[in-house]
Amino acid sequence: MLSAAIRRFAGLPTAAKLLLILTALLLPIGVALSLIAASGIRDANDMLRDRSANEARAAARGMEGLIARNALALRIAAAGAIPAQGSNACDAALKALATAPAITRSFALRDGEGQVLCATDGFVPRENLPLVAPGDIRSWIDPDAEQVDIRVGVIGGMATASVSGDDLKTAALDATSGIRSLQLVDGQNTLDLIGPAATDGRQRFVALPIINGALTARIGFPVTRITTADKLVLLLPVLMWVLAALVAWVLVTRLLIRPLKRLQSAVSGYSPGEELQLPRKLGPSTEIQELRDAFERAVARVDESEREMTGALDGQRRLVREVHHRVKNNLQVVASLLNIHGRSAETTDARNAYAGIGRRVGALSVVHRNHFAEMEENRGIAVRPLLAELAAELRAGAPDPARKLRIDLELESVNTTQDVAVAVAFLVTEIVEFAMLNRPEDPVEISLRRTSELTARLTLSSPVLVPEAADEPEKMQFERIIAGLAKQLRSTLERKLGRYSVDLPVFPAP
């Protein structure tokens, strides 16, 4: 599994490899910074929640303090006024409250049975219940008047007063300004002081009991949510990580990969002998520009070396061509000398010997001439024109009784080396000469067919070719010669009645 992943990674483009490597290197840093940012936001939210709770307690203490001051002042005033037992009780209580700041002046006094003794102007006495024992305090919500009623017990009676919702609201807001909604609940009634309370989850509520649990202050604060800016702060490390990887990838792609690809494309399109056209603008990278200059110098040296080698090769080719030309001319001179000596020989055997030697020298001359013709293409010697010319030379140089010898050719186009061509020329010369000297009236058939990519079969057919051993010295010498020539071809001579075959090594078809 690991090796397969490594192979897939190795097959990626360089830009993709670089992007993956940068991503892997920068990812831990981005994750760590993201975790730090998320932790900071959580701590900030916790601080905001704690601040909301503290503000709620401050608002509750402010309202509770206002109610408690009114209750204490009312208790003191009522304790001194109720013993008067009459309408003068309220006047006495008002005189006692005159020196107390920010205390309600609207109240009613009752006896121990709950009967109203007196009430100040503007205060409407309500039901007698609940009865409050001396030293006790009761409070409840008056939803119609939008106020909180408090009743304190003193010796001989009770005092009832009201604290308006506006005063309670002011006391809460004096303690804190972050309140979005404020309600007082006594179990049956609800008094909205600030509001209304949101029900869509946009507020966080804190419920605190006041006045010994008689009332519950339900205070709402705005819910602190992660804003877009907070999200950006949270994602900023990740965005920086992605941006750093992308910027590095873009820079490397533009400054390194793209110029190298342009340089590669120019070098790939270069052909020897043409002028190398490398792009001149490859970006600000000095190293790539130096690489381009190095390519130009290397190609210039290669072109110069190739021109020198081409010149040397042309000289060598001309030299070899001259050598083959001189060898061919020398062989023709030798053949002419043999022909001259053969015509002046006194015996028939001597003339036949000179003629046989001349035919072999002529066969070798044909090979050199064909090799000289095929040198320019450097594909070896073409066997088909070689055998055609050799057959014409043999018919032209045949003795008088064999001048009518017919040589039938069925040849395919194959090419071979000079050594093989020499052996083939001698093999054909030996067989054709043996046929023209022994049975000139019968035709000789020469066939050449490709049998594979690297081999071809040469077949010579004539009634004179009998594979059985004979006692004649001439026949025995003929068999030894063609067997030796077959060995030079590194092939086995296949002998059948009227037909000899041998396999030749040839070049692949173009």
N, C-alpha and C positions, 0 to 999 in steps of 0.2 A: 504493500500500500504506500509506504513512504517512498520507495523508489519510483513508483508510478507518478506520485505527486511531483517528485523532483524532475522527472522527465517532462511532465506537462509544464512545469515552471520553466525548464530550460528551453522549451519550444515557444515560449511567449516572446513577443517583440520586446526590444530593450525598453521602450517607453512604458509598456505595461509592467515589466519587471521593476522599473524604478518606482512607479506609482505604488505597487504592492509593498516594496521595501520601505518607502517613506511612510506609508500608512501603518505598517507594523511598528516602525520605530516611534512614530508620533502618537499612536493610539493610547499607550499607557499614560502619557502626559495629558492628553485630552480627557481621558476618563478620570484621572486624579483631579484635574481642575474642575470638571463637572461635579464630582462628588463634593469638593470643597464649596463650590457655589451653591449646590443644593442644601448643604449643611448650613451655610450662612443664611439662606432664605428661611429654613426651618427655625433657626434661632431667632431671626427677626420676627417671624410669626408668633413664636412663643412669647417674645417680649411684648408684642402688641396685645396678645391675649392677657398677659399679666397686667399690662397697663390698663386694659379695659376692666379687669376685675378690680383693680385698685381704684379706678375712677368710679366704678359702681359703688364700692364701699364708701367712698368719700361722699357721693350723692346721697346714699342712704343715711350716713351719719348727719349730713346737713339737714335733711328732712326730720330725722329723729330728734336732732338737737332743737329744731324749731318747735316741734310738738312738746318736747320735754320742758322747754323754757316756759311755754304757755301754761302747761299743766302745773309746774311748780309755782309760777307767779299766781295762778288762779287759786291754788290750794292755800297759799299764804293769805291771799286777800279774803277768801271765803272763810277761813278759820277765824279771822277777826271780825267778820261782818255778820255771820249767821247768828251768833248769840243775840244780836239786836232784835231778832224775831219780828221783822216788819219790813215795810217798804223802804225803810232807811238802810236796810242791809246792803242793797245794791250801791247806794251812794257811798257807804263806808268802804265797800270793796273797790269802787272806782277811785276813791282817794288813795287807797293802798296801791293801786296799779298805776297811779299817775307818775310815779317815779321810775317805773320799769320800762325800758325802751323796747320797741318792736314787740309789744305784747298786745294781744287782742283786747278790745274794749267792749266786745259784744259777748254777753254771757247771761245766764239765768241761774238763780239760787233756789234750792229746794230744801225742804225739811227732810228728816230721816225717813218719812213715809213716801217721799217722792213728790209731795205737793209743792207747786211753784210758790215761792215766797215773793220774788220780784224778778224783773228782767230789764235789761238796759234797752235803750231805744234801738230799734232795728233788729233785735234778736227775737225770733219767734220760738217760744218754748214748744217742744215736741213731747212725745209720749214720756210717761214717767219711768218706764223701764229702759235700761236695766238699773236696778238699785246697786249702788256702789258703797262698799264698806269704807269706814275711815282709813285713810292711808292708801287706798287702792285707786287704780286708774283704769278706765275703760276708754276705748276709741273705736270708731266705726265710720263708714263712708256714708255721706248724705248725697246720693246721686242726683237728686233734684236740684240742690243748691250748689253742687259741684264743690264740695268742701269736705273736710274731715272734722267730725265732732269728737270732742274729748270730754270725759266726765271724771271728776276727782271726788273722792270721799273725804269728808272732814267730820269732826265731832259735832253731831247735831244736824247734819245735812249733807248736801252734795252741791257741786257747782258744775255747770255745763257750759262749754264754749265751743266756738268753731274756728278752724284755721282754713283760710281760703286756698283753693287750688293754685291761684297765682302766687301766693306767698310760698307754698311748698315748691312750686316750679322754680321760683327765684332762688330759694335755698339750695335746691339741687344744682342749678346752673352756676351758682356762686362757687360750689365745690369743684365742678368740672364742666368743661364746655364740649366734651365729645359725645354727649348723649344724643341719640337719634329718636328714642321713644322712651316714655316713662309712664308706668301704670302703678296704681295702688289697689290692692285687692284685700278685702276683709273676709273672704270666703263666700259672700253672697253678692256683693256689689263690686263694680270696677270703676275706678276714676282715672280717666286718661288725662294726664298732665302735659305730656309731650307726645306727640304721635301723629298719626296712628302707628301702631306696631306693624312692621312688615312681616308678611307671611310667605314670601317667596325665597327665603333663605339668604337674603342680603343683609340680615342683622343677626348678631350674636347676643343672646339674652342672659342676664344674670339676675337671679331671684334672691333677695335678701330680706329676712324678717326684721321688723322694727317694732318698737313699743311692746317689748316682751312677747313678740309673735302675734300681736293682735292684727297687725297689718303686714302685708308682704309687698315690697317694692320690686317690681319687675322692670329692669332697666335694659334697654337695647342699645347696642353699639354696632357700627358698621362692620361687616365681615371683611377682613383683610384678604383679598384675593391676589393671586399672582398676576400681575399686569403684563402687558406685552413687553414693557421694558424689563421686568423681572425675568420673563421667559428668554429674552435676548441675552440677559446677563447669565442665566443658567446655561443657555446653549452657546454662549460666546466661546468657551474653550473648545467645544466640539467643532463650531464653525471655524475657529482659528486652525484647528487640526486639519479639517477638510481643505480649507483655503491654502494652508501651507503645502499640503500634498499636491493640490492642483496647480498652485503657482510653480512649485518645483518641477512638476511634470511638464507644464507648458514651457517653462524656461529651457529645460533640458531638451524638449522636443524641438523647439524653435532654434536654439543655439547650438545643439549638438546633433540630434538625430536627423532633422530635416537637411542640414548642410551635408551630412555624411551620405544620406540617400541620394542627394543631387550629385555628389561626387561619385558615388557608386554607379549611378545611371550613366554619367558621362564616360566613366572608365569601361563599363560593360558595353557601351555602344561603339567603343573604339575598335577599329580594324587595322591590322598592320599595313603600313604603307600610307595610311591617311594621317591627317594632322589631328592631334589630340586637342579637342575643344573642351577645356575645363571651365566651369563657371567661375567668374571673377568675384562675384559677390556671394560670400559664404557666411555672412554675419560677422560679429565682432570677435569671434574666437580666433586668437592668434595661432593656436595649435592646429586648427583645421586648415587655416591658410598655409601654414608651413607644410602640412601634409599634402595639400594640393601642389605646392611648389616641388615637394619631393617626388610626387607622381610625375610631374612634368619632366624633372631631371632624369628620373628612372626610365621613362618612356623614350626620352631623347637618346639616352645611352643605349637602350635596346634597339632603337631604330638605327643608330649609327653602327652598332655591332651587327645588326641584321644586314645592313648594306655591305659591310665588310665581308660578312659570310656569303652573301649573295654574289659579290664580286669574286670571292675565292672559289665558290662553287661553279660559277661560270667559267673561270679559268681552268678548274679541274675538269669540267665537262668538255671544254674545248681540247684539253690535253688528251683525255681518254678518247674523244672522237678522232683526234689525230692519230692516236696509237692504233685504234681499230681500223682506221682508213689505211694506215701504212701496213698493218698485218694483212688486210684484205688484198692490197696491191702486191705485197710480197707473195702471198699465196697464189695470186693469179700469175705472177712471174714464174713461180715454181711449177704451176700447172702448165704454163706455156712451154717451159723448158722440158718438162716430161713429155709433152705432146711432140715437141721437135725431136727429142731423142727416140721416142717411140716410132715416129715415121721413118727414122733412119736406121732402126734396128734391123738386123739381118734375118732373125728368126721370128716365127709367129709367136712363140712363147714369150720372147722378149718384148715384142710389141704389145701382147696382151698384158704383161706385167706392168709395162709403162702406163698403159691405158687404165688399169685398175688403180694404180697409185694416183694417177691424175684425177680419177673420179673421186677418190677419197679426199684429196686436197681440194677439189672443187666443192665437195660437200662442206668441208670446214670453212671454205671461203664464203659459201652461202650463209652459214651460221653467223659469221662475223658481219656480213653485209646486213642481215636482218637485225642483228643486235645494234649495229650502228644506226639503223633507221628508227628503232624503238627507244633509243636512249633518252630522247627529249621528254617522253611521257613517263619514263621510269616505272613502267609496268612489266618489265621483262620482255622476253622475245615472244612474238605472236607465232604460234606453231602452224597455223593454217597457211599463211603466205610462205612460210619457210618450206613446208612440204610441197606446196604447189611449185615454187621455184626450183626446189631440188628435183622434183619429178621431171620438169622441163629440161634441166641440165643433164639428167641421166639419159633421157631419150635422145638429147642432142649428141651426147658423147658415147652412145652405144655403138658397138661394131656393126659392120654392114649387115650380117644376118639378122641382128636384133633391132634394126632401125624401125621396124614396124611394130615393136612391142607397145602394147596399150597399157597405160597406167590409169586406172579409174580411181578418182578421189571422192570421198564423202567425209568432209571435215567440218567440225564445229570450231568456233572461235574460242581458243584458250591461250593463256600466256604462261610461260614457265621461265626458269632460270637459264643462263648460258650453258652451264654444265649439263643440264638435262637436254637442252637443245642439241649440243654436240653429240651426246650419246644417241639421241633419236635420229639425227642425221646419219651417223655412221651405221646404225641398225637398219634404217631404210635402205641406205646405199648397199650394204652387204646383201640384204635379201633380194633387192631388185637386180643387182649384178648377178647373183647366183641364178635367178630366174631367167635373165636375158641370155646367160651363157649356156644354160641347160635346156630350157623350154621357151624359146623366144616367141613361139607362136601362141602361147597362152597368155591372157591378160593378168596383170597384177592389180589387186584391189587394196587400196589403203583407206582405212576408216579410223576416224578419231571422234570419240563421243565423251562428253563429261559424265562421269558416274557419281560424283559427289561435289561438295563445295571445294574440296582440295585435291581431287584426283580426276583423271581422264584415262580412258582405255584406248590404246593404239592397237589396231588389228590389221595384219597384212595377210591377204589371201591369194594363193596361187597353187595350182596342182603340183608344182615342184616341191612344195613344202610337205615332206613326209617325216614324221617324228621318229620312225623306227631307225635304229642304228644301222649304218652301212659300213661295208669294208673299204669303200673308196676313201683314199686319203683326203681328197678334196671335200667330200661330204663331212668327214670327221672334223677337219679344220674349220669348215663353215659353222658347225654346231658349237664348237668351242668359242668361236668369235662372238656369235650372237648371245651365247650364254654369259660371256664376260660383259658384253654391253648391257645386258639385262641387270647384271649385278651392279653396274654403275648407276642404274636407275633405281636401285634398292627395291627391286620388284622381281617376282618370279615369272619366268617366261612360260606361258601356257601354250603347250604344243598340242595341236589337233590336226587331223588329216586335212591338208590343204589350207591350214590357217594357224598363224602364230599371233598371240596376244600378250601385251604387257601393259601394266598400269604406270601412269606418269604422275608425278607431283606437279600440280598447277596452282596458279594464284586464284583467289576467290573472284567470282564474277563481279564486275564493277556495278 
